[in-house]
Amino acid sequence: MKRTMVVLAHPDMEKSVVNKKWIEELQKHNDKIIIHDLHKEYPDCIFDIDREHNLLENVENIILQFPLYWYSSPPILKKWLDDVLSYGWAYGDDETADYKMKGKKIGLAVTVGAPEENYMKNGSVGFSMDEVLIPFKATIKYIGGIELPSFIFYDAVPETGDEKISESAKKYSDYVLNL
Ligand SMILES: Cc1cc2nc3c(=O)[nH]c(=O)nc-3n(C[C@H](O)[C@H](O)[C@H](O)COP(=O)(O)O)c2cc1C
């Protein structure tokens, strides 16, 4: 059984610079990692919920990988969370029930166009990345997941250059392989 699934939510991987590099690096380890590209698998955004449940139930670690769009994820990830984390499966009223995401390790891997200082105190955004990611962190907590440290790459723009982007891809695959 593969222990880790990376759920990729990027609407335009053809034009991607950073997420594409990250996925190319992860693909070298596809004996250990499941790469689940939501747009590729579900171009119409209609998910096969039983299939998604089955995939999630069979891994220990889940990474949600996405580019930051308007201080959130691309919409397909929100819809995936809305549809897949269903009542009675991911959460419910029975405190003793063994809901299926309980105890799963879940992390966020996010590419961010702006530089890190924008997300510091007194930075132009005015909120830290930890604050920006609160809805995802709250979701992980609510379903009983164990939140992993986030993997964030700032300056995710082509001008950052191939070398730094390739370096981030190596660090990212180390992060995913060593969960
Ligand atoms: C619709 C849209 C919204 C974006 N919103 C933000 C944002 O809120 N904050 C930010 O720092 N970068 C933002 N960006 C920049 C993206 O985060 C950046 O282009 C992406 O992470 C680069 O990854 P990629 O090369 O894999 O596409 C936005 C980009 C797009 C297209």
The ligand as a Tripos MOL2 file, in Angstrom:
@<TRIPOS>MOLECULE
LIG
   31    33     1     0     0
SMALL
NO_CHARGES

@<TRIPOS>ATOM
      1 C1         -6.2280   33.7670  -10.0460 C.3       1 LIG1
      2 C2         -4.9270   33.9620   -9.3290 C.ar      1 LIG1
      3 C3         -4.9370   34.4420   -8.0300 C.ar      1 LIG1
      4 C4         -3.7350   34.5780   -7.3270 C.ar      1 LIG1
      5 N1         -3.7780   35.0230   -6.0430 N.ar      1 LIG1
      6 C5         -2.6330   35.1340   -5.3290 C.ar      1 LIG1
      7 C6         -2.6690   35.5570   -3.9730 C.ar      1 LIG1
      8 O1         -3.7330   35.7730   -3.3800 O.2       1 LIG1
      9 N2         -1.4970   35.7070   -3.3200 N.ar      1 LIG1
     10 C7         -0.2850   35.4460   -3.9240 C.ar      1 LIG1
     11 O2          0.7390   35.6080   -3.2630 O.2       1 LIG1
     12 N3         -0.2300   34.9970   -5.2030 N.ar      1 LIG1
     13 C8         -1.3710   34.8430   -5.9190 C.ar      1 LIG1
     14 N4         -1.3290   34.3810   -7.2100 N.ar      1 LIG1
     15 C9         -0.0640   33.9030   -7.7640 C.3       1 LIG1
     16 C10         0.0000   32.3660   -7.6840 C.3       1 LIG1
     17 O3          0.0260   31.9380   -6.3280 O.3       1 LIG1
     18 C11         1.2110   31.8480   -8.4320 C.3       1 LIG1
     19 O4          1.0670   32.2520   -9.7830 O.3       1 LIG1
     20 C12         1.3100   30.3330   -8.3550 C.3       1 LIG1
     21 O5          1.4940   29.9030   -7.0410 O.3       1 LIG1
     22 C13         2.4760   29.8430   -9.2020 C.3       1 LIG1
     23 O6          2.4420   28.4380   -9.2920 O.3       1 LIG1
     24 P1          2.4460   27.7020  -10.7230 P.3       1 LIG1
     25 O7          3.7060   28.1540  -11.4330 O.co2     1 LIG1
     26 O8          2.4650   26.2750  -10.4270 O.co2     1 LIG1
     27 O9          1.1930   28.1420  -11.4410 O.co2     1 LIG1
     28 C14        -2.5030   34.2580   -7.9490 C.ar      1 LIG1
     29 C15        -2.5100   33.7910   -9.2750 C.ar      1 LIG1
     30 C16        -3.7000   33.6440   -9.9520 C.ar      1 LIG1
     31 C17        -3.6750   33.1280  -11.3780 C.3       1 LIG1
@<TRIPOS>BOND
     1     1     2 1
     2     2     3 ar
     3     2    30 ar
     4     3     4 ar
     5     4     5 ar
     6     4    28 ar
     7     5     6 ar
     8     6     7 ar
     9     6    13 1
    10     7     8 2
    11     7     9 ar
    12     9    10 ar
    13    10    11 2
    14    10    12 ar
    15    12    13 ar
    16    13    14 ar
    17    14    15 1
    18    14    28 ar
    19    15    16 1
    20    16    17 1
    21    16    18 1
    22    18    19 1
    23    18    20 1
    24    20    21 1
    25    20    22 1
    26    22    23 1
    27    23    24 1
    28    24    25 2
    29    24    26 1
    30    24    27 1
    31    28    29 ar
    32    29    30 ar
    33    30    31 1
@<TRIPOS>SUBSTRUCTURE
     1 LIG1         1 GROUP 0 **** ****
